[in-house]
Amino acid sequence: MTRQFCGDCGTPLTYLHAEEPDTIDLTVASLDLPDEVVPEDHVWCDRMLSWIRLADDLPRYKLSRYAEE
């Protein structure tokens, strides 16, 4: 895996996994206009804060989409 960070502040920006070379995960909070990027799924759902409620029907993975049981 490869992670990329902002060179100025260190904010995590991207996550690339060798098993999915055509996929780049973006940290939505790092975007200037996050509403313009539509997600395809949710990962690490087993680590969400207890009060988070996702209001969509996108696929959800307990861990990463590569480590599912």
Secondary structure, DSSP 8 states (H G I E B T S, - for coil): -EEEE-TTT--EEEEE-TT-TT-EEE-GGG-SSGGG---S-B--GGGS-TT----S---B-SS-TTS--
